[in-house]
Amino acid sequence: MTESSAKKGRPTPKRKDAQAAVKVSSLAPASTKAEKARNKEATKAARIAARAAYMRGDENALPLRDKGPARRFVRNYVDSRRSIGEYFLPVIFIVLGLTLVQNPIFQIASIAIMYLVLLISVLDGFFLSRKIKRLVAEKFPETSLKGLGMYGWLRSTQMRRMRTPKPSTKRGESF
């Protein structure tokens, strides 16, 4: 007798019995409206508390991309300085307003300003990335530098009030 033709040692259950077993096991325990409301409130409170901890920068509440002393150092370094990248979005709104003026000189000048700010932002990001990697290598020699420069540059391009976790250092403050 081959393995595929060997008997399984028990009879095949009737279809009615197999379907009844599936139905019974899939039924969830009945819960009352009050229990559901309490669970919903508890979940909401936990979510709000976790969000507040994340915004404060509590290490346990941070996602993996923000965890660790090197990332905290990068955040503090970026938050302690001004960057042209954080002003890019307001400049774009000014450029948008200037392009509505029907004078071609205003339109060309506004587009030139936009590209100039973009170029300066990219150059600032490049030099910021290099400096961050150098500083982190000095302060945390055992830490991998992969992604830290881009992490710092992307944080520097966000408007200060929109950064998460919230900045914990003031501008110009040494840490």
Long-range contacts (C-beta under 8 A, 24 or more apart in sequence): 54-164, 54-165, 55-164, 55-165, 55-166, 56-165, 56-166, 57-165, 57-166, 57-168, 62-165, 65-151, 66-165, 68-143, 69-140, 69-143, 70-136, 70-139, 70-140, 70-143, 70-148, 71-148, 71-151, 73-135, 73-136, 73-139, 73-140, 73-175, 74-132, 74-136, 74-148, 74-151, 74-152, 74-155, 75-155, 75-165, 75-167, 75-168, 76-168, 76-169, 76-175, 77-132, 77-135, 77-152, 77-175, 78-128, 78-132, 78-152, 78-155, 78-156, 79-155, 79-160, 79-163, 79-167, 79-168, 79-169, 79-171, 80-169, 80-170, 80-171, 80-172, 80-173, 80-174, 80-175, 81-156, 81-171, 81-172, 82-171, 83-121, 83-124, 83-128, 83-156, 83-157, 84-117, 84-120, 84-121, 84-124, 85-121, 85-124, 85-125, 85-153, 85-156, 85-157, 86-156, 86-157, 86-158, 86-159, 86-160, 87-117, 88-117, 88-118, 88-121, 88-157, 89-159, 90-159, 91-117, 121-157, 124-156, 125-153, 125-156, 125-157, 126-153, 128-152, 128-153, 128-156, 129-153
